[in-house]
Amino acid sequence: MNLAKKIDLVIPVYNEQANLPALFERLRVDLASLPCAWRAILVDDGSQDGSWNLIAEAAAKDHHFYGLRLSRNYGQHAAIFAGFSRCEADAVVTLDADLQNPPAEITKLVAKFNEGYDVVGGWRRKREDNPLRRGASFLMNRVVSFATGVPLHDYGCMLRLYSMDVVRLMRDCGELSSFIPALAQCFTRRTVEIPVEHAERSEGKSRYSFAKLTGLLLDLLTGFSMMPLRSLSVIGFVIAGCGIAFGLLLLALRLVYGAEWAVGGVFTLFAILFFFVGAQFVAFGILGEYIGRIYNEVRGRPQYIVHEEIGGAPEGKVVRSA
């Protein structure tokens, strides 16, 4: 059993200028009693406010902070992978910059990791979100649990700890689009979930709109399970069977009631036709998701581009990559 002597925190940042000063202070105070060394890798995911200036200033003054600036906005999970590329500790903790998950909870995750687990997930048992957001998260958790075969309460909680071995495997797999909490379950079954506190967002608003949540759900379905494709086959057989049965029924009724009755069923036929056409479009959409994933992988474009980074020493160091 490995004990964590050092941990890296990976914190994606997108337009969090209002929250960053409080985040820096909370990290210093809450992690002062942590029984191991720590470093926070803050990844600026193409922020359009003054977030990078605050990150660079903190990294230049305090060796606990390391700043990584991406060339544009690539999305939360790509930003986390960028942070993973700079991790060197025994374990890695992912954390949001909005302080909805208090940094003090990291101590609980480290203690559980020291018991021999590879992944320690946070469970926001009492969430401070609106009912719509909680409902969407409930659906997401059920889908991920089904796709991975590992039933957990809260895959959406960013406050999670991964062993460095799991992080290396995730880095080396080379997937361009992936939901990190679900991807981690592909490499270990030594997973545990513990309750953590959840607070209201003090500044700004959530970056996850309904459209982004829908996109994430499609990414999960097509990235971790063949269930949608197999479901299409089942649905196709069912629809075909219903069509044949309905056709035989119409033929029988025509023979019984005559040709005039058949003319009266035109609108019913239109309804059945529209149903079939809609089912085909759904099928095309799901197939398109899989083909799109293949296309993105074949192109081989980088998942992210690091534009600038600073940190690694008390006086700071800047490296330009693009």
N, C-alpha and C positions, 0 to 999 in steps of 0.2 A: 504494500500500500504506500503510495507516494503522498507526501505532505507538501502543501503549497508553501514554498519559501519566498516566492515572488508571484504576483499576479499583474496582468495587464488588463486595463479597462479600455474597451473600444466603444466610443461614443460618437455616433453620427450626428452631424449638426447641419441644419438647414434653416437659415433665417431665425436664429435663436439669440440675437443680440441682447434682448431684454432679459433672458434667463441665464446667460453665461456667467455674469459676476456672482450671482447666488450659487450657481453650480460649482464654481471654483472654490468658494468658501466652504460649502457643504462638504465637498470632497476632502478638503484639508482637515476639517473638524471631525467629520464622521469616521474617517479612515485613520485617524491618529492612533486609535487603539487596536488597529488591525494587527494580528500577530505575524505579519509578513510584509515584505516590501511591496510597493505598488507604483504603477505608472499609468497615467490616463492618456490614451491616444485619441485625440479629438480630430475627427475627419470632417472637414468643411465640404459639404456636398453641393458646391456651386451656389453658396449663399449670395443674396443680392443686397444684404445689409452690411453692418460692420462686424459680423461674426468673426471673420478671419483676423481682423485687426486685434480683437480681444484675445483670440487663441494664440496668435503670434506673440503678443505681449506677455501672456501667462507663461508660454513655453520658454521665452527668453529669460524670465526671472526665476522660474521654479523648475527644477529638474524632474519634478513629478509629472509635468505636462509635456506632451509631444503633439505638435500640430502637423496635420496632413491636409493639403488643399488640392481638391480635384479640379480638373480643367472646366467641368460643367456639372450640371445636376444629372447624376446617373441613377438615383434612387437609393432608398435606405439600405437595401441588402447589398448592393454593389459597394456602397460606402463602407459597410461592415467588412466585406471581403478585403477592401483596401487597407483597413485597419489590421485585419488578420495578417496581412503580408509583412507588417512591422512587429508582430508579436514575438517575444522571445522568452516568456515566463513559463511557469509550470502550469498555470491555468489562465483562462481568458474569460472576462466578464463583459457582457454587452449591456449597455445602459442607455436610456434616452436622455436627452439634454434638458427636458422640460421639468425634471424633478417630480414627476408623478410617482416614480418609484424612488423613495428616499435612499441615498447612498449608504445609510447606516445598515440597510438590509443586506449589504454585501457580506458582512461578517457572518451572517447565517449561512449564506451559500458556501463560503470558504470552509466553515465548520463541517458542513455536510459533505463537501468534496473530500475532506481529509478522512472521512469514513470509508472511502473507496469507490465513490461514484464517478463516472466519466462526464455525465451531464446532470446539472442541478437546475431545475426550472423554477421560476417564481410563479406562484398562483395568487392572483389578485382576487381573493375570496370576497372582499367588500370593495367593489369598484365604484369610483366616483365619476361615472360616465352616464350619458343619457340612455334611456331604455332602448332606442334604436341602435345605438352603438353596441350595447350589451347583447342585443338580439343577433346582430351580425356576427359578433365574436363567438357567440354560442354555436351558430351554424358553422363558422370556420373551424372551430375546435372539433366538431363532430366529423367534418370532412377530413381534416388532417389525421385524426385518430384512426379513421377507417383506412386512409391511404397508407399510413405508416405501420399500422398494426400495433401501435403503442398508445393506449388510451390515456390522455392527460387532460386535466381540466382547462389549462390555459396555455395554448401554444402561442398566443398573441402577446404575451408578456415579454417585453424586451429585457427585463432583468433576468439574465440566465448566465450560468457558468459552464464552460466547456474545458475539458482537459486539453493540454497542448497536443496530445496525440490525435484527438478528434479534430482539432483545428487544422493540423497538418493534412489530414486526410481530406477535409473539406476543401482546403486550398489546392491540393493536387488533383482533385477530380475534374477541375476545369469546366464546370458547368457555368454557362453565361447567365442563366436566369434560374434562381433557386430560392426557395424559402428556407432560411438557415435553420430554424428550429426543427423543421421536418427533415432536412438533409442530414442533420446530426444523428438522427435515429437510424440512418442507414449504416452507421459505422459502430454502433454500440447498443447494448440493451441494458447497460448499467446506468439507468436513468431514474431519477427521483424528483419529486415535486414538493415544494414546501410553501406554506402560506407566507405572503409578504404584504406589507402595507401599500396602500395606493392612495394618492392624494389628488386633489383637483389641480388642474393646470393653472398656474398663477398668472402667466402671461401668454398671449398669443392663442392660437387655436390648432387643433390637430391637423396634420398634413394629409391624413387619409380621408379622402372624400369617398362617396358611395361608388364612383367610377373606379377609383383605385382599389377599393376593397373587392369589387367585382373582378377586376383584372387579376388581383392576387388569388382569388378563389379559382379562376380558370388556370392560372399558373400552377396551383397546387394539384388540381385534377389531372392536368396533362403532364405534369412533371414527376409525379410520384405514383401514378396508378394507370393501369390499362382499362380500368372499369368503364370510363366513358365510351371507348371503342367497343367493348364487349356489350355494353348496354344498347348501343346502336343496332347490333346484330339481333339482340333479343326483341327490341322494339320493332325492327323491320319485319321479323317473323310474325309478331303479333298483329301488326297493321296489315300484312299480307293475308294472314288468316282471316282477320275481320272483313277485309275487302272481298275475299272469296265467299265467305259466309253470307255477306250482305248481297252479293251478286246472285247467289243461289236463291236467297229469299225473294229478291225482286223478280226473278224468273218465275218462281212458283206463284207469287201473287198475280203476276201478269197472266199466267195461264188460268188462274181461278177467276179473276175479276175482269180480264180482257185488256185490250190495248189502251182504252181510255183511262183506266186507272194508272197506268205506267206514266202517262203524261203528267199527272198530278204529283209525281215524285221528283220532278226536276229540281226543285229547291233543295230537297234532301240530298240529291246527288251533288249539287254544288257545295253543300256544307261538308260532305265527305271529301270532295276534291280539295277544298281549302285546307282541311285537316291534313291530308296527305302532303300537300305542298308545304305547309308549315313544318311538318316533321322532316321533310327533306332539307329545308333551310337550316334547321337545328343540326341535322347530321353534317351538313356542309361546314357549319360553323365549328363544330368540334373537330372535324378532320382538318380544318384550316389551322386550328390552334396547334395541333401536332406537327403539321407541315411547316408552320411558321417557326416552331422551336428547332426543327431540323435545319431550316434555312439559316437561322441565326448562328447555329453551331458550325455549319459548313463555311460561312463567311469568315470565321476566325477573327473577328474584330475584338480588340481588347475590352474587357469588362469595365475598365475604368482607366483613366490617365491621370497620373499624379503630376500636378503642375508645380507644387512647391511644398516643402516641409521644413519644419524648424523644431529643434529640441535636441535632446540627448546629452546636454551639458548645462550647467547652471547659467553660463553666459549665452547659451543658444547657438544654433548653427543652422544656416539656410542652405538648402540644396534645391536647385531648379532642375526639373526633369522634363519640362516641355515648354 
